[in-house]
């Protein structure tokens, strides 16, 4: 599909420490480990029955700000959202997040300010990157 996001790479302070979080979250959504990199980073790949492909990679952060937490209001990525199959799917991921001790920013609920029937959970990765799992009927 034209305009569909093919892949996104996220910079993390410690890929080995972030990996279990992403394995739990992305594994729940249906992503599987694809490529693994020497620095501990990896790609999580998703393929559907029609052959569409998407990938989320975690990479070792480098440079002058590599050891600071993510600031979603600085230039760069504000947050990343995935589509859920339904409200039940949002609730199920929320349970996964609680099980792994993830930081839940906003628990599952309706967000009418984002559209009719919008239901989501907002959470953060180990570096503070805001993530979302939403259902929009």
N, C-alpha and C positions, 0 to 999 in steps of 0.2 A: 504494500500500500504506500503510495507516494506520501512522503512527509512523516512516516512512521519512524520512531527513534530506533535506529539499528543497534547502537551501543552507547554506553556512558561509562566513563572510568572515574572512580572516586579516589581522591588522595587521602590516605589514612596515615596516622603516626606510626602504627605498628600493625602491619598486615596479619601477622600471626595472632595477635591479640584480637583483632577485629573479625577474623575469619569465622570463629564459632558463632558470633552474632549474625553475620550474613548467611552462614550455612543454615541457621535456624529460620531466619526470616525469609530468605529467598528460596530455601528448600521447601518451606510451607507453600509458597506461591507457585512452585513448580520448576524453578531454575535448578540446574545441575552444574557441578564443576566441569568446566571445559579445560582451558589452558591453565597451567600452573607456572609461576615464574620463580626464578632463583631467589629473589628478595623476599619470598613468602607471599607475594600477591597472587591473585588468580582471577579468572573470568568465570562468572556464573552465566550459563547459557539457557535460553528458553526457546523451544521450538514448538509450533502448534501443528495440528494435523494438515494444514494447508501449506506447510513449509516455511511460514513466516518465522523470522529469527530475531531475537533481541538478546543483548548481553549487558551485564553489569560487572565491571571490573573493579577490584580494589588494588590500588598501587601504593607503594611506599612514597610518602610525601618527602619532598626535599626543598632546599632553599632556606631563606632566612626566617620563614614563618612555620617551618615544618613541625615545631613542637608546641604550637598554640592550638587551642580548641577552635573549632569551626565557628565563624561569626556569620550567620545567614544574612545579616544586614550590611556586611561589607561587600564590595564587588565580588561577584562569583555566584555560586548556586545558592538560592534561598532554601528550597526543599525539593524533594523528589517524591512523586506519588505514583502508586500502582493501583490498577483497577481490580476490585474484588468482584467475585461472582454474585454476591448478595450480602445482605445484612448479616446473615449467619456466618459468612466467610470473614467479615470484619471482626465479629465476636470471637471466632476461632483463632484468628491471628492474635487478638488481644490476650487470649489465654496463653499462647506461646510466649508472648512478650513478658507476661507475668512469671511464667515458668523459668525463663532465662534471666530474669532480673533486669530487663531492659528499662530504660527511662521512658515512662509514658508521659508525654507532654499534655495530651488531652484524651481521656478515655472515649470509647465508642459512644457516639450520640448523633442526633440529627443536627445538621448545620444548614438551616434554611437560607442563611445569607449567601450560601454558595450555589443554591438551586433547589428546586422542589425535590424532596426525597433524598437529598445528599446525606449520606451516613458514612462516618469515617472515624478512624483512630489515628492520632498523631504521636510519634515517638522519635527518639534520638538514637543514633548509633554511638559507639564508644567515644568518638571524637566530637560529638555534639551536633552532627549533621541531622537536620530535621527531615523525617521521613513520614509518609502517609500511606494508608491503605484505605481506599474509598469505594463506595458503591453509589452509583448514580443511575437510578432507574430510567 
